[in-house]
Structures are given as C-alpha cells and as structure tokens.
Amino acid sequence: QVQLQESGPGLVKPSETLSLTCTVSGYSISSSYYWGWIRQPPGKGLELIGSIHYSGNTYYNPSLKSRATISGDTSKNQFSLKLSSMTAADTAVYYCARHDRGRELMDYWGQGTLVTVSS
Amino acid sequence: QSALTQPASVSGSPGQSITISCTGTSSDIGVYNYVSWYQQHPGKAPKLIIYNVSNRPSGVSNRFSGSKSGNTASLTISGLQAEDEADYYCSSYTSSSTVIFGGGTKLTVL
C-alpha cells in the first residue's frame, strides 16, 4: 500500500521560503513514476505545482516555475518542495502525490498540510 | 492556462443519476484523452475515480462513469447514495505540457 505523508511548518511569514517534505512508504520513489505537489487554497480548486522523477527530471507549472523547486532524496524515500517569496495568496493545503505522467493522473495522495502565510 | 469550467453545484435525490460537466478548450480536453475525475470529501485528500476519460481504478464503484464530447468531459453518477455527497474535480493534460483542474463541483444528495 503506497502511503504519502507531508511534513513542514504550518505558518510562514510573507516573503519567506516554504519548505515541505513528503515521506513515501510502500513504494520506492526510485522505481518509477513522478512525485508531485498539488495545492488547494481554502474553499478553492486544485493546482499542480510540479513533480519530480527519480532520474532528476522535473516538471513545473509555468505559473509557479520561477518560485518552486522540487528535489528528491532516494536514500530517505522522500521528496521536497521549496516555494520562495511566499504571500497570502499562497495560503493553502499542500498535498503530495504520486504523479503518473503516462496517464497524467495522481493516484496516491498524502493527507495534506495547511500552510498559512501571515506575519 | 485557465482552469477547466465546472458547475459550482449539482444536486440529486438518492437513487437518481446526476451528470457533472467539465468544459475545456481545443488545447486540452478537445485534443487529449488524459481527463481524470477526483472525489473529495470535506477535510480529506482527493481520490481518483476516473482516468483516461472513462476508466475506473480498481475498487471504484461502477456507478461512476465518464465520457467526453468535443471540448467537454462529463462525470455521471448513477444510483446516488448519501456517501457520494462530496466535491468533484476534473483535470486534463494540456498542449502546454501541464495538467490543469476544474474549479470543482459540490454534489448535494437531497
């Protein structure tokens, strides 16, 4: 059973950089698939931020590409998101998920973590 | 890339069927069969219920079905049950090599 769990701060100050980590169990991230981050502002829809393949290939949503960095640590079976220059508009629940780029779907999701941007 | 367009809300009575539409463009739904649907209960993560327009992952009820015509995809839920009350999101791959989602539809089971 593939399981994902997000971890990181729940509160970030404006202009700071958000750092989140997703720990995967039940599947090796170095086996296959992309591993991605999706966010959902309160009461709003979903937005794919980007994803990473174990080979190091990354994909980013063009609207966030300048601020987002996704990296992986196969030794810990984890991948991470850094999002710079945070503003109130970045307040959202952040999910990590397994991204099947062959069918462009997310089939396993973490429970999500709420990140609030406030001073 | 703009979000896909979904109705804000739909409703139906137990046992009835409902359909949720998802309208895109000739740069996404109109040219790709990479359309997925997700179900999200309050406070929970989204759950994949349809992929590649009309395929169901293992374990998903056959009461859920998907289709596509032109730039519009549709999700149909037959034999509505109370547990189907949730938010539903469509997604599609785009010609910009991105995945975009719809704004979501709240399903109320009366």
Interface residues (C-beta under 8 A of the other chain):
Chain A: K44 G45 L46 E47 L48 Y59 N61 P62 S63 Y95 R103 E104 L105 M106 D107 W109 G110 Q111 G112
Chain B: Q1 A3 Y32 Y34 S36 Y38 K44 A45 P46 K47 L48 Y51 N52 P57 Y89 S91 S92 Y93 S96 S97 T98 V99 I100 F101 G102 G103 G104
